[in-house]
Structures are given as structure tokens and as C-alpha cells.
Amino acid sequence: MQISIPVSLLTTALFFLQAAQPPLPLIRENATVKLSDHVYAIPDGGVGAVPNVGIVVGSQATLVIETGLGPRNGQTVLHEVEKVSKNQTLYVMGTHFHAEHILGESVFPATAKVIRVRAQQQDIDEFGVTPNFATRSAGMAELVKDAQFRRADEIYDSSERILDLGGVRVRLLWYGGTHTNGDTLFFIEGDNVLFAGDVIMNRRFLAFNAMMRSSVQAWINSLDKVAPLRPTRIVPSHGEMGDGSLIETNRTYLRALQTRAAELKREGKSVDQAVETMTAEFKSKYPDWTGNAGAAARIAYTEAK
């Protein structure tokens, strides 16, 4: 017996199937906004696995911060750079090694100079292309097909370095022990803009990862070092931009997490009991925050004395 399914029912099913699929992580064209005299950003548009891209333009050179997931996104970034800068000298960097942040760098011209702090290169060497977006959907697999990290033209070791773009100085800041060990922040002097990667977020629980050697205390130490810069605009790696108050908001959260973890440990709670309690409490305290509250809670408990 042949069963006939109404076209309207098939159309409805297809609509809900498409709606359930996350949007393809594509950096948007013609979405670049000017943040200050020398700084531009391509906002992520609220799409997962799309970073907030930075473009910093000096009189002699241009710095690109983040190139997106694979060559197609890298090409979009390059086109947007060409709209705001005619500089021949181009530097390319990422806030950290995760694929959606730097896997688009391969399409940049050979003359573009890729710079990494050594800890970020070590993350690449140890973990490779992470996360493996190719397993998530056919669309993502196509975006990362044959994509490889580009070889760094320069690797440096210092926790702070100055990159002079010609009349515009960018502080490259690396402290380790945060979202990844190679997290790099970028502070544009004079413009007072900070590209903070995953180290400072806006209404998101910070993404701790034991495999990446994340540490609550190291994270707080990083925020303590960044705070004296007094940025007026902070651009996280994902999500909404904010002002300098984001530093204290994130620091207050982490210190409270430390205090609560130590209390629960002294009470004899197991790690799983403590994580369950802290996750519930901090989700209640920050009801409009997204992300995983449990990962940081687990590491805070492990570090607690």
C-alpha cells in the first residue's frame, strides 16, 4: 500500500528541520563598524562559532585580530580590511588557537605576517585543529575542508610586547592559564580599545577548560594586570561588546566563586556536590548569563585550600 504524505506536511517538517540547524558560522560582509579613530570591528552577529573580528589601522601597517573558521571566512575578513586600509604591511594574529579564530588566516597574502606568542604555538602543536567543526554539520565540514593553520612568521616569548603600526601602538598581552594557555589580549593605546578574547566576556560564564590548564587564580591575576589600562571599550571574542566595567564584573564573579568553593570544601562537600551547588547558585545570581557555569566551579573547588 502506497502512503501519500501531503506536501504541506513535508514543507512544515522541512521548515522545522532547518530551524533546528544552527546557522552556518559565517563572518558577515559589509558589517564592519568603526569603534574609534584607528579601530574597526566586524561583530559576530550573535552567531555561534563566529568571532568578533578586529582591524587596527596605523599609518604604516594594519593588524587583523581573528580570521574566522576556514578560508571562506578569511576571505571575507580580507575584503573588509581592504575597505578600511590601503597599507601594504599587514599583521595577522588571533586571541587563541581555536579553529573559529585563526583557521581563516591561510588565505591572507604571503606578504602578511602571522605573529603568535609561543604559548599559542605550543597549543597548536599539542592540540591541533580544535574543536573539530567538520563533525558538526556538512556546512561546517565544507568551511574547514583542507584548512590548515598557517606557519607563523614570528613567535615571541614575552608577556607584553608593543606592535607599532605607525602612529598607533598595540600592546600584545599574554598571561596564561585562562581559556587556553596561549590567550592573547590586544590593547590599542590612545584609542583605549581592548580585544579581550575569551578572557573577559559580557554576560557569559567564562569558558574554563582543565585540559587547557585553566586556573581561577591565574584568570584573576590576568584581570588584575589588565585593569590599570582602563579600556573604554572591550571587545570579547564572542558576544556583545562592553565598556571597562566588564573587567570588574568578571573579577567579582571569579572571586565569589573562589570564596564559595573554599566554603563548600571546608564543609566536606565532594567535588560533584560542590559543583552542583555552585552552578545553581551562580546561575541564580547571574540569570541573564549564558554558557557553562559548572566548568569554572569544578576548577575553583580543585584549587580551593
N, C-alpha and C positions, 0 to 999 in steps of 0.2 A: 504494500500500500504506500503510495506516494503522499507525503505530507507537504502541504503548501504553507509557507510562512509569509504573512503579509509583509509587503515592502515597508510599510510604516513601522512595523515592529523591528525589522532589520536596521532601519535607519536610526531608530531610537537606541538600539543596542550599540550600534557603531558610535553614536554620539557619546554615550556614557563610557565606552571603552577608551575613546580618545581623551575624554575629560579626565579619566583616571591616570593617564600617562603624564608624567611631569614634562614641562616644556623643554625643548632642546636647549642646552646651555650655550646660547649664542650671545656674544657681545653685540650690542646694538650699534648700527651705523647712524650717523647724524645725531647722536645723543650726547656729544661732548659738551660739558659745561665749564665755564671759567670760574675758578674759585678765588683767584687773586691775580695780581699783576703778571705773575710768571707761571701759575699753576692751573692745570686743567684736570678734569676727571671725566671718565666715562662711567656713570653709575651702573650698578648691576641690574637695575630694573626689578629687583625683588625675585630674580630667577636663581634657583639653586645651581651651584657649580659654576656660577659666573662671578668673577671678582670685580671689585671696583678698581678700575684702571687709572693710573696716574700719568700725567705728562707734564714735565717741568722744563721750561724753555729759558735758556740763557742766551747771551749774545753770541756765544761761540759753539755751544753744544746743547743737546736735548737729552733728557733722561726719561726713559719709559719704565714705569713700575707696573708689572704684571702684563702678560701677553695672552692669557686665556687658554682654553682647552683645545690644543691642536692647531694645525696650520690655518684652517679657515678663520678661526678667531684671531690668530696672529695677523693675518692679512687685513682684517677689519681694523685692528689697532693701528697697524702701519698706515692705512689710508687716513685714519683720524689724525694721526701725528702729522701727516703731510699737510693737513688743512690748517694747522696752527704753528708749524715750524718749517723753515727752509734750511735749517742748519744741516751741514754735511756730516758733522760729527754727532754720532748717536750712541748713547749708552743704554743698555738693556739690563734690568735687574728684576728680581722677584722678592716678595716678602718672605716666601719659604718655598720648599721644593715640591709641594703637592701639584699634581698634574694640571689642575684647572688654573694654576697661577703662572706656570712658566713653560708649558708644553707648546705654546704658540711661537716661541722665540726662533724656531728653526727657519721661519720664512723671512726673517729680517735679513737685509743685505749683508754680505760678507764683511763689509766695512764697519758694520755696527759692532760695538764692543760689549760682550757679555761679561759682567762682573759678578762675582759671588764671594761672600765670606767663606772661609774654609769649612766651617761647621755645616753650612748649607751644602757644599760639595760633598762632604762626608755623608750627609743624609741621603743624597742622591746615590752615592756609591753603595751605601748599606741597604737601602730600601728599594731603589729603582723607581719605576713609574708607579706611583701610588697616589690615590686609590686607582684600582683597575676599572676605569669607567667603561671599558669595552664590554664588560659583562652585564651592564645595567640596561642597555637597550641597543637596538640596531642603529639608531641615530647616533648615539654616543660612540658606538664602535666605529662608525664611519668617520666621526670627528677626529678620533685618535689613531686611525689606521696609518701604520708606518711612521707614526710620530716618535721622535726621539729627543732627548734633551740635547741641546746644543753644547758643544765643548766650550768651557769658559775661557775667555781671552785673558782674564786676570783673576787671581784668587788672592785675597788678603786675609790677615790674621787678627787685626786689631779690633777691639770692642767699639771703637769710634774712629771714623775716617771722614775726611772732607772731600767732597767731589765738587770741583769748581767748574761751572758751566759757562763762565764768562759773565761776571756781574751778579751771579746767583750761586750761592753756596748751599750745598745739600749735605747734611750730616747723616752718614750711614751708621746706624746704631745696632749693635748686636750684643746681647747679654746671655743668651742660652737658657735652657730649662723651661721654656714656655710651651706654646703649642707644638713646636718642633724645636730641636736644638739649634737649628740654623735660622730661626726667625730674625728678620732684619726690618728695622723701622727706618723711616726716612723723614727727616725734619728739614723743611726748607726755610732757611734763615731769612729774616725780613718779611717774608710772606706769612710766617708763623703757621704753616700748614704741616700737619703730621700724618703721614701714611703709616698706620699702626699695624697693618696685617691682622692676624688673629690675636694679637697681644692685648688690644683694647677694643672692646665691642660695644655696640649700642643696643641695649635691651636683649642681650643674648648671654646665656651661661657660657663661660669660657670653655673652649674645647681642650680639655686635658687628655693626655694620652700617655699611659705608663710606658708603652713601647718606645715612645719618643723622648722618654726621660723628663716628662713634665714634672715640675715641682711647684707647690703653692708658694713656698718661701722664695724661690727663685723668681717667680712671677711678681710677687710683691716687690722684691728688690729691683726688678726692671721698671716697675711703675714709679718707684722712689727716684730712680735715676732720670726718668723722662719728665716727671712733674716740674722740675725747675725750668724747663724750656718754655713753659706756659703757652702751649699752642692755642690759637683761637679757633682753629678748625681741625677736627680729627676725622680722617677717612679710614674706617675699618676695612678689612679685606672683603667683608660681605656685609650687606645691610645698610641701614641709614647712616649718613654722616652725622656728626655732632660737634659740640664745642669742647673746650678744655675740661669741663666738669666731668667728662666721661672717665678721666683718669681717677678722680676721687671716688666716683661711683663704683668702678671696678675694684679699686683698692679696698674700699669699705666692705664690699661683698666678700673678698678673699680673707680679710682679717676676721670678719664674723665667722666665716667658715672654719678658720683655724681654731678660734675660741670654742666653737660648738663641738668640733671634732675632739678636742682635748677633754672637754667636759664628759662627753659620752664614753670616751676611752677610760677615764678615771672611774666612771660608774660601772665599768666592767662589761659594757656592751660589745658584742662581736662586731667585726667589720661590716658584715651584712646588715645587722640590726642598726648600726650607726648610719650606714649609707641610706637605708630606707627612711629613717627618721629625718636625717638632714635633707634628703631630697624632697620630702613632703613639706618640711618647714620652709625651705628656701623657695620652693615653687609658690607657696602661700605668701611669702614675703615679697616676691617679685612676680606677681601674677601675669604681667604682660611680657615677661621674658620668654624667649624660645630657646631650644637647644637642650642638651643633656646635662641636668644638674647633678647626676649621680657620679659621673667620672671624676669631677673635682672633689666631691665629698669623699670618695674612696682614697684618693691620694692624700687628702688632708688628714684622714684618720691614720694612714700609714706613717705619716711624718710626725704626728702628734706625740708628745712626750708624756 
